[in-house]
Amino acid sequence: MIKTYIKRVTSMCKPWQLVYWWILRILMIGGIILRLFEADSLGMYQPLQMAANLVGMFAFEIFQIFPEKTLFRKFSSNFQNFTIMSFFLASFGGAFLNFYYLIPMYDKVLHMAGCMVGVFMGYELVCAMQLRDKQTCSPKIAALAAVGVAFAFATGWEIFEFVFDQWFGGDAQHWNLEKAIEEAGGIENVFMLIPLDAERLEARFAIMDTMADTILNAIGAVIMYIILKIYPYRHKGDNNINKLITNELDKNTKEKSFI
């Protein structure tokens, strides 16, 4: 069973993908181990957060554990090329290397890129549903549906930040301006999409942070939507899933006619 599983995973992705995935995973594992040695002074939150992200970096391999007819098995390996980098940049780069505060606008760029990945994942989800249900679909409709999926992910993240801050004492929405300035290393490093005067800055800082995330999410979603409209890679060429579905349905129809 294990040999069959390994063969299935390796047959569905290219060698360079495995090398790329494992380089990022090894770096993440190293970061977790280092943070565990520092847990007494820094607490367990960061290594646990990195460990959770590490699990997400194995999404494709996890999907292959599911039965063949399930939705997850219909995802191509391409989605992990993007999601694994998202997990890595957010957890290893943002948290472990502290890029959220060392690099201006790092968090905002990740929000925009993250929603681009969200649209890409939405497109993969729609394609997986097509293959599972044996239903053809216009690539333009698939791309538009993918945008909706991405916004559902983005909204869910903002809800998580609110709940984390409201009931668990977090500062994900940066409601604490003084703390944000301290961690950013100065007011000049605090990103503001729309500048505010000093009098309104403290009162509106949290909502400005959330709205900046939302606006950049929308920009990222539109960019990826345009890319998928121009190049719907799973609806083109030899891998055109609409043709694959049609051919399979025609074959089944012919086989039944001979019975």
N, C-alpha and C positions, 0 to 999 in steps of 0.2 A: 504493500500500500504506500509506504513512504517513497519507494523508488518510482512508483507511478506518479505520485504527487510531484516529486522533483523533476521528473521528465516533462510533466505537463507545464510546470512553471518555466523551465528553461526553453521549451519549444515555443512558448508564446511571447518571448522577448529576445532581444538581440544581446550578444555578449557585451557590447559597450554599455548597454543599459545596466546590466548586473554590476559591472565595474563601477560605473557612476553612482549607482544606488549604494553600494557597499562602502565607497569612500566616505560619503556623507554619514552613513550609519556608524562607521568606526569613529569618526570625529565626534559624533554625538555621544557615543558610549564613553569615549575618553573624557568628555566634558562632565558627564554624569558621575563618573568615578572620582574625578578631581573635586567636584562639589560635595560628594559624600564625605571626603576627608576634611572638608571645611564646614561640615554641617553644624558642628558645635557653635561656631561663630556666626554662620549665616542662616541657620535653620534648614529645615527639610523641604521647604516649599519649592525652591528652584530645582533640585534634583528630581523631585516628584513630577514637577511640570515638564521637565525635559524627558523623563521616562515616558510620560503620557504621549508626548509628541513623537518619541521614538517608535511607539506602537503604531502610530499613524503612518510612519515611514515604511511600514511593512504591509500597507493596504492591499497591494496587488497580490502578494503571496497569501494574505488572509482570505481574500476573495476566492482564491482557487481551492480553498478547503470546502466551500459550499457545494451542494449538489449541482450537477451539470445544468439542470433546467432553471436554476435560480437566476435572478437578475444580475447579481454580482459577478457571476461567471462570464457574463456577456461583455464586461468592460475590457477594452484593449489595454495593453501594457503602457501605451503612450501617456495615459493620464498620470501615472506615477512619476514620469519625468518632471512634471510641474509641481505636483502636490508634495513630493519629497523635498524639493527645494524650498517650498513655502514653509514647511515644518522646520527645516534647517535654519532658514534665515530668521524666522520668528523666535525660535527657542535657543539655538546655539548662538546666532549672531545677536539677536535682540537681548536675550536674558543673560546668557553665559558671558559673552563679550561686552555686554552693556551698550550695544550700539544704539538702543533706544534713546540714550541720553548723550552718547559721545558723538553721534552723527546727526546733525540737524535734519529734521523731516524724515528720519528713518522710519518711524512708525507710520507716517502718512503715505510714504511711498509703498510700504508693505500693504496698507489698506487698498490702495489702487491696484497693485499687482495681485493682491489676494482676491479681489473681485474679478479680475481677469481670469484667474485660475478657477474661480467659482463658476463663471460662464462656461469655461472649457469643461469642467466637471459636469455641468448641467447638460452640455451637448453630448458628452459620453453617456450620461444617464438616459437621455432620450434615445440614443442609438441602441443602448442595451435593452431598453423597453421594446424597441422595434424588433430586435432579434428574438427576444423572448416571446413576444406576442405574434410574431410573423406579420407585422403590419408595416406597410410602406409609409413614408412621410416626406413631404417637401423639405429640402435642406433649410429653406428660409424659415419654415415653421419650427424646425428643430432648433435653429439658432435663437429664434425669439423665445421659445420655451426655456432655453438655457439661461437667458437673461432673468427670467422669473425665478428659476432655481437659485441663481446667484444672489438675488436680492433677498430670498428667503434665508439663505445662509448668513448674509450680512446683517439682516435684522435680528436673527437669532444671536449673533455675536454681541450686538449692542444691548440686547436684553440681558445676556449673561453679564456684561460689564455693569449694568444697572443693579442687578440682583447681587452681584459680588460686592459692590460698594454699599448698597443699601442695608444688607443684612449680615455681611461678613467682614465689615470694616476695611474694605479695599479702597484703592484709589485709581481704578482702571479708567474712570472718566475724568480724572485729574480735577476733581472738585476742590482739591487743596492747592491753591495757587502757590503758596509759600513753599510747599514740598516740591512742586513741579519745578519751580525756579532753582531750588537747591540742587535737585537731581540733574537738571539740565546744565548746571554750571553758570547760571546767569540769565537774566530776563531776555537778553539778546538771542539766546539759543532756544527760547520757547516759541514753537511754531504757531503762528496765527494766520489763518487763511484770510480773515478780514480783520484789519488792525482795529484795536479799541483803545480809547484813551484810558489813562490810569484810573480814572474814577469808575469806569464801567468794567474794567478788566477783571477784577476779583469777582464781581457779581455774575458775570456772564462767561467766565472762563470754561466751566464744565460744559455748558450747552454749546459753546463755540468748538470745543474739542469734539463733541459728538457730531455736530453738524459738518465739521471739516471732514471727519471720517465718512459721513454719508455722501457728501459731495464727491469726494475722491473715489468712493465705491462706485458711484454712478459713472464717473469718467472712465474708470477701468472697465466697467461692464460694457459701455458703449464701444470702447476700443476693440475689445475681444469680439463683440457682436459684429462689428464691421469686418474684422479679420475672417470670422467664420462665414460671413455672407460671401466674401470674395473667394475663400478657399475652404469649403466644407469637406475636409479631408476624408471623412468616412462616407461621403456620398459622391465620391469621384473615382474614376479609374477602375482597376481590378478589384478594389476593396469597397466598391459601391454597395452598401448594404441593401439598398432598394432592389438592385439587380439580383443580389444573392437571395433575398427573400422571394422575389418573383420567380426565379429559377427553381428554388426549392418547392414552392407551391405548385408550379407547373409540373415538376417531376412527380410530386405526390399525386396530382390529379391524373397524370398518365398511368401511373402504377395502379391506381384504383380502377381505371377504365379497363385494364387487362384482367382484373380479378372477376 
